Amino acid sequence: MKYLLSIVIIIEIIFFTACIDRTEKMSFKDSVTAYYIKYRDSLGEPDTAENNYKVLKAYVNDDTVFLKELLLRLQIDKHQALRWSYMDTCVHQQKLQDMDVDEAYRFVYAFAFSRYKHNITVIKKGDSITLHYIKYEYEFDKQISSHIITVYDVKLSKKNWDDFEEAIYRADFWGLKKDNGFHGVDGDDVIVAGYSHTRLDYGRKAKFNLVSRWNVNYSTLEYPLQLAFKFAGVKEL
């Protein structure tokens, strides 16, 4: 049965390659991309509302209407992102994936009508586990410039890390999408970034994820965030 399956796959590859050779207008990479889209569609696997999938499909189908709308949205998003980035100019940190760590998570938390933000990074490197905490006042109306209120490091125990890691996995952090479409004006919000270095002993490649959630108490990220605040010794937000 295994040999039969291998023969079928080989025949399909030969047939597909032959089709590519006969297609002058489509490059090899475009042909493979189109084949991938068709194959995934046949399995019913892809999230057709997911942006990466929609962009890929528009590219394959030469959907210029969608691509023009996408370009407009990107220009608007870029302008908004630039405007919001000015609010946190006092915080300068390495990206997690650029740090020499085994695993790290960063929380950026804000509460509506509060002038303050909290930036917490939990880092594991070998047997060393540390937490880096920053509280800062962010610029929101041009009358107050972004500036740091307090910053310090905390050494954490292996038990702290084990509890935190369990909370991360129970929250299904690595399976969460960046945005769930649930937004509002008041309440609170958190951005959580996570990075795990290559683990040869588990045969696992390096991975990174970024998740944004509004109204944290309705999110699975509530408990990991609570632990981060607890380890940081923060009692009042």
Contacts in CASP RR format, 6 or more apart in sequence:
PFRMAT RR
TARGET T0000
AUTHOR 0000-0000-0000
METHOD contacts of the structure
MODEL  1
MKYLLSIVIIIEIIFFTACIDRTEKMSFKDSVTAYYIKYRDSLGEPDTAE
NNYKVLKAYVNDDTVFLKELLLRLQIDKHQALRWSYMDTCVHQQKLQDMD
VDEAYRFVYAFAFSRYKHNITVIKKGDSITLHYIKYEYEFDKQISSHIIT
VYDVKLSKKNWDDFEEAIYRADFWGLKKDNGFHGVDGDDVIVAGYSHTRL
DYGRKAKFNLVSRWNVNYSTLEYPLQLAFKFAGVKEL
16 31 0 8 1.000
16 35 0 8 1.000
19 31 0 8 1.000
20 26 0 8 1.000
20 28 0 8 1.000
20 31 0 8 1.000
23 31 0 8 1.000
26 34 0 8 1.000
30 60 0 8 1.000
33 56 0 8 1.000
33 59 0 8 1.000
33 60 0 8 1.000
34 60 0 8 1.000
37 56 0 8 1.000
37 57 0 8 1.000
37 60 0 8 1.000
40 46 0 8 1.000
46 53 0 8 1.000
47 53 0 8 1.000
48 54 0 8 1.000
50 177 0 8 1.000
54 66 0 8 1.000
55 67 0 8 1.000
55 70 0 8 1.000
57 63 0 8 1.000
58 66 0 8 1.000
58 67 0 8 1.000
58 70 0 8 1.000
59 67 0 8 1.000
86 139 0 8 1.000
86 146 0 8 1.000
87 138 0 8 1.000
87 139 0 8 1.000
87 140 0 8 1.000
87 146 0 8 1.000
88 117 0 8 1.000
88 136 0 8 1.000
88 138 0 8 1.000
88 146 0 8 1.000
89 139 0 8 1.000
89 145 0 8 1.000
89 146 0 8 1.000
90 136 0 8 1.000
90 138 0 8 1.000
90 145 0 8 1.000
90 146 0 8 1.000
90 147 0 8 1.000
90 148 0 8 1.000
91 119 0 8 1.000
91 134 0 8 1.000
91 136 0 8 1.000
91 146 0 8 1.000
91 148 0 8 1.000
93 106 0 8 1.000
93 119 0 8 1.000
93 121 0 8 1.000
96 104 0 8 1.000
96 105 0 8 1.000
96 106 0 8 1.000
96 121 0 8 1.000
96 193 0 8 1.000
96 194 0 8 1.000
96 195 0 8 1.000
96 208 0 8 1.000
97 195 0 8 1.000
97 206 0 8 1.000
97 208 0 8 1.000
99 123 0 8 1.000
99 195 0 8 1.000
100 125 0 8 1.000
101 123 0 8 1.000
101 124 0 8 1.000
101 125 0 8 1.000
101 195 0 8 1.000
101 197 0 8 1.000
102 124 0 8 1.000
102 125 0 8 1.000
102 126 0 8 1.000
102 196 0 8 1.000
102 197 0 8 1.000
103 123 0 8 1.000
103 124 0 8 1.000
103 165 0 8 1.000
103 194 0 8 1.000
103 195 0 8 1.000
103 196 0 8 1.000
103 197 0 8 1.000
104 121 0 8 1.000
104 122 0 8 1.000
104 123 0 8 1.000
104 124 0 8 1.000
104 194 0 8 1.000
104 195 0 8 1.000
105 121 0 8 1.000
105 122 0 8 1.000
105 164 0 8 1.000
105 168 0 8 1.000
105 173 0 8 1.000
105 192 0 8 1.000
105 193 0 8 1.000
105 194 0 8 1.000
105 195 0 8 1.000
105 224 0 8 1.000
105 228 0 8 1.000
106 119 0 8 1.000
106 120 0 8 1.000
106 121 0 8 1.000
106 122 0 8 1.000
106 192 0 8 1.000
106 193 0 8 1.000
106 194 0 8 1.000
107 118 0 8 1.000
107 119 0 8 1.000
107 120 0 8 1.000
107 121 0 8 1.000
107 190 0 8 1.000
107 191 0 8 1.000
107 192 0 8 1.000
107 224 0 8 1.000
107 225 0 8 1.000
107 228 0 8 1.000
108 117 0 8 1.000
108 118 0 8 1.000
108 119 0 8 1.000
108 190 0 8 1.000
108 191 0 8 1.000
108 192 0 8 1.000
109 117 0 8 1.000
109 118 0 8 1.000
109 119 0 8 1.000
109 120 0 8 1.000
109 188 0 8 1.000
109 189 0 8 1.000
109 190 0 8 1.000
109 216 0 8 1.000
109 225 0 8 1.000
109 237 0 8 1.000
110 116 0 8 1.000
110 117 0 8 1.000
110 118 0 8 1.000
110 138 0 8 1.000
110 188 0 8 1.000
110 189 0 8 1.000
110 190 0 8 1.000
111 187 0 8 1.000
111 188 0 8 1.000
111 237 0 8 1.000
112 185 0 8 1.000
112 186 0 8 1.000
112 187 0 8 1.000
112 188 0 8 1.000
113 186 0 8 1.000
114 237 0 8 1.000
115 137 0 8 1.000
115 138 0 8 1.000
115 140 0 8 1.000
115 144 0 8 1.000
116 135 0 8 1.000
116 136 0 8 1.000
116 137 0 8 1.000
116 138 0 8 1.000
116 149 0 8 1.000
116 237 0 8 1.000
117 135 0 8 1.000
117 136 0 8 1.000
117 137 0 8 1.000
117 138 0 8 1.000
118 133 0 8 1.000
118 134 0 8 1.000
118 135 0 8 1.000
118 229 0 8 1.000
118 234 0 8 1.000
118 237 0 8 1.000
119 133 0 8 1.000
119 134 0 8 1.000
119 135 0 8 1.000
119 136 0 8 1.000
120 131 0 8 1.000
120 132 0 8 1.000
120 133 0 8 1.000
120 134 0 8 1.000
120 228 0 8 1.000
120 229 0 8 1.000
120 232 0 8 1.000
121 131 0 8 1.000
121 132 0 8 1.000
122 129 0 8 1.000
122 130 0 8 1.000
122 131 0 8 1.000
122 156 0 8 1.000
122 161 0 8 1.000
122 164 0 8 1.000
122 228 0 8 1.000
122 231 0 8 1.000
123 129 0 8 1.000
123 130 0 8 1.000
123 131 0 8 1.000
123 132 0 8 1.000
124 161 0 8 1.000
127 158 0 8 1.000
129 155 0 8 1.000
129 156 0 8 1.000
129 157 0 8 1.000
129 158 0 8 1.000
129 160 0 8 1.000
129 161 0 8 1.000
130 153 0 8 1.000
130 154 0 8 1.000
130 155 0 8 1.000
130 156 0 8 1.000
131 153 0 8 1.000
131 154 0 8 1.000
131 156 0 8 1.000
131 228 0 8 1.000
131 231 0 8 1.000
131 232 0 8 1.000
132 151 0 8 1.000
132 153 0 8 1.000
133 150 0 8 1.000
133 151 0 8 1.000
133 152 0 8 1.000
133 153 0 8 1.000
133 154 0 8 1.000
133 232 0 8 1.000
133 234 0 8 1.000
134 148 0 8 1.000
134 150 0 8 1.000
134 151 0 8 1.000
135 148 0 8 1.000
135 149 0 8 1.000
135 150 0 8 1.000
135 151 0 8 1.000
135 234 0 8 1.000
136 146 0 8 1.000
136 147 0 8 1.000
136 148 0 8 1.000
136 149 0 8 1.000
137 144 0 8 1.000
137 146 0 8 1.000
137 147 0 8 1.000
137 149 0 8 1.000
138 146 0 8 1.000
139 145 0 8 1.000
139 146 0 8 1.000
154 231 0 8 1.000
154 232 0 8 1.000
154 233 0 8 1.000
156 164 0 8 1.000
156 231 0 8 1.000
160 231 0 8 1.000
163 227 0 8 1.000
164 224 0 8 1.000
164 227 0 8 1.000
164 228 0 8 1.000
164 231 0 8 1.000
167 223 0 8 1.000
167 224 0 8 1.000
167 227 0 8 1.000
168 224 0 8 1.000
170 220 0 8 1.000
170 223 0 8 1.000
171 220 0 8 1.000
171 221 0 8 1.000
171 223 0 8 1.000
171 224 0 8 1.000
172 220 0 8 1.000
173 192 0 8 1.000
173 194 0 8 1.000
173 209 0 8 1.000
173 211 0 8 1.000
173 220 0 8 1.000
173 221 0 8 1.000
173 224 0 8 1.000
174 207 0 8 1.000
174 209 0 8 1.000
175 209 0 8 1.000
176 209 0 8 1.000
176 211 0 8 1.000
176 220 0 8 1.000
176 221 0 8 1.000
177 211 0 8 1.000
178 210 0 8 1.000
178 211 0 8 1.000
178 212 0 8 1.000
179 212 0 8 1.000
180 213 0 8 1.000
182 213 0 8 1.000
182 214 0 8 1.000
182 215 0 8 1.000
182 218 0 8 1.000
183 214 0 8 1.000
184 214 0 8 1.000
184 215 0 8 1.000
187 214 0 8 1.000
187 215 0 8 1.000
188 214 0 8 1.000
188 215 0 8 1.000
188 216 0 8 1.000
189 212 0 8 1.000
189 213 0 8 1.000
189 214 0 8 1.000
189 215 0 8 1.000
189 216 0 8 1.000
190 212 0 8 1.000
190 213 0 8 1.000
190 216 0 8 1.000
190 219 0 8 1.000
190 221 0 8 1.000
190 225 0 8 1.000
191 210 0 8 1.000
191 211 0 8 1.000
191 212 0 8 1.000
192 210 0 8 1.000
192 211 0 8 1.000
192 212 0 8 1.000
192 213 0 8 1.000
192 221 0 8 1.000
192 224 0 8 1.000
192 225 0 8 1.000
193 208 0 8 1.000
193 209 0 8 1.000
193 210 0 8 1.000
193 211 0 8 1.000
194 208 0 8 1.000
194 209 0 8 1.000
194 210 0 8 1.000
195 206 0 8 1.000
195 207 0 8 1.000
195 208 0 8 1.000
196 204 0 8 1.000
196 206 0 8 1.000
196 207 0 8 1.000
196 208 0 8 1.000
197 206 0 8 1.000
198 204 0 8 1.000
198 205 0 8 1.000
198 206 0 8 1.000
211 221 0 8 1.000
213 219 0 8 1.000
213 221 0 8 1.000
216 222 0 8 1.000
216 225 0 8 1.000
229 237 0 8 1.000
END
